[in-house]
Amino acid sequence: MISIVLALPVFIVGVLFLWKGSVILVDGTSKTAAHLGISSLIISVILVGFGTSAPEFAISVGAAIQNNSDISLGNIIGSCVANLLLVLGVAAIVRPIKVKKGVMRREFPIMFGATAVLLISSFFGLLDVHHWIGGVFFLVLFAAFVTYFVICAKKERKDEKKLDTGKNLKNILFIILGIIGVIAGAWLLIESAVTIAEFLQINPFIIAISMVAVGTSLPELVVSSTAAYKNEHDIAIGNVLGSNVFNIFLILGFAALFIPLNAMVSLNHIWILFAVTLVMFPILITGNVISRKEGVFMLALYSVFMWYIFFGYTIFS
């Protein structure tokens, strides 16, 4: 844990790491996809989604090992909500995001299904009393998710032509360096945010679902915003959808192997995540684009969510 005196300088350094890492990551991803003849949507859902979910993995699984279910579950719920409303909202304001029809046929239904599984599993105690069963079940679903997209990638590779985008090894190196950059930046930001939050004596669950969740979603935020600015729409949206599936199936699956996550206690917050996912359906399907107005609407919804966490949570609990 860093000292309160260093919190602000560490925050600034974290922002710089995130910004530069995201630029490198987006460039490397788009060029690698073109070189391999695979759509950047597939690459972003699997590779970039995994890379930008690394901070959530470190925080939530680490918290589970330390027997802290509040931070473990709260971070994932808050991160998934932030991905949908904050990340896509900001990215759409930077530049409207085009939504391919394939997203509504494949990527969105999978993410929606993952959220529904989380809600149902929490209701029946599969992340609490029967957390071992729930953990294994989530990891099996994650393995099926990855296998499915690997098969999709192979099919697309057969159908699409490769483009001359330079040495592929260099592009892959860019992806690795970019992921390292965004993870390092996120870690620095999380450390500074947690230090400030603890200094102000804020409840651990509130820290996890708000400040820590925003911190772990910063890689997605910067990557998707940069991708939108560069007209890499597949990366902008695929990164978010893939990250939410990783968060739910992989990270909560691992965390549930260690401790009960007390998901039944947080059912109201999981219901909010499910409702947010439902709200995304008309936004994604209407006009095949996430407009700037919709981006502003999404940020407004996120502001309401944050108000509830800091004020409504106390009032209605």
CORNORUR-V327114 format. One record per run of one state. SS is the DSSP state (H for helix, E for strand, - for the rest). FROM is the first residue (numbers start at 0). TO is the last residue. If there is no record, write none. Layout:
SS FROM TO
SS FROM TO
This chain:
- 0 5
H 6 35
- 36 38
H 39 51
- 52 52
H 53 64
- 65 67
H 68 93
- 94 95
E 96 97
- 98 99
H 100 122
- 123 129
H 130 158
- 159 166
H 167 198
- 199 202
H 203 228
- 229 231
H 232 257
- 258 265
H 266 284
- 285 287
E 288 289
- 290 290
H 291 315
- 316 316
